[in-house]
Amino acid sequence: MVSGNVQGVFFRDSCRRTASGLGVAGWVRNLPDGTVEAVFEGEPDAVQRMVEWAHEGPPMAHVEAVSVHEEEPEGRRDFETLPTPGESW
């Protein structure tokens, strides 16, 4: 979970491109409360690099906090951007 000025600053697209470049699978989405939620799966070093990236985000973002929770892998093979809950694409 990433909070701060993280919506409307290309956070999701930058996250997807960065994760794909590192070979990290998972997903990212905006939440209605203004935060961004992301799930990263892959080699531990690559996942750690994504967590570090999330603390900075893209150039226009202002990250205030990142909350990390370990979970069981979902078995994803790619990285995608998901819609905000309650939103359809």
N, C-alpha and C positions, 0 to 999 in steps of 0.2 A: 504494500500500500504506500503510495507516494502522495504527499500533500504539499500544498503551496500553490503557486501560480503554475499549474501543470496542465490545464486544459486550454485549448485554443492557441497553443504554442508549438504544435506539431510533435508533441511528446509521443503519442502512440505511433505515428509513422516512423519517427526517429528510432524509437525502441524496436520496432519490427525490423528495420534495416540493420541496426546494430546487432541484434540477436541473430538474424540470418547470417550476417557476416562472420559471427563467432561460432556458427553451427549449433546455436541454442534453440530448442523448440519451446513452445508454450503459447501464451496469448497475452494481450493487453486490452484494457477497456477503460473508458471513462465511467465514473459513478455519479449518480445524481447529486451527491454532496460536494462535488468539485474535486474529489481525489481521483487518482488513477490506480487501478488494480492490475497487477501483472503476475504471471506465473512463468517461471523459467525452469527448463529441464535440460540436462545435458551433462557434459564433463564438469566435475566440480570447479576446476579453474575457470572455465568459460562462464559458468553460472555466477561465480564470484565476481568476475569482470562485469557482468550485467548488473549485479547488485551495486557495484561501485559506480557504474554508469548512471544508474537510477538516482544516485545521490546528487548528480549534476544535471542530467537530462540534456535536452538540446539547448542551444544558445539563448533562446528567448524565455526559457523556463526559469522559475525561481523556486527551487525545492526547499521546503522548510523541514520536512521530516520523511524518513523512510522506515517503515515497519516491516520486518522480515519474519516470516513464519515458515518453518519446514513442513512439508506435506509429502504424502506418498505421490510418486510420479503418476501422471495420467497416461503415459505412453505415447505422447504426441511425437510426430516426426517433423513438423514444421512449425513456424511461428506465424500467428495470425492476429489481426485486429478484430475484436468482437464489438458488437453494438452495446451501447449503454443499456443496462437492464430496463425493460419497458419500452425500448425503442426498436423499431424494425427497420431493416435495410432493404 
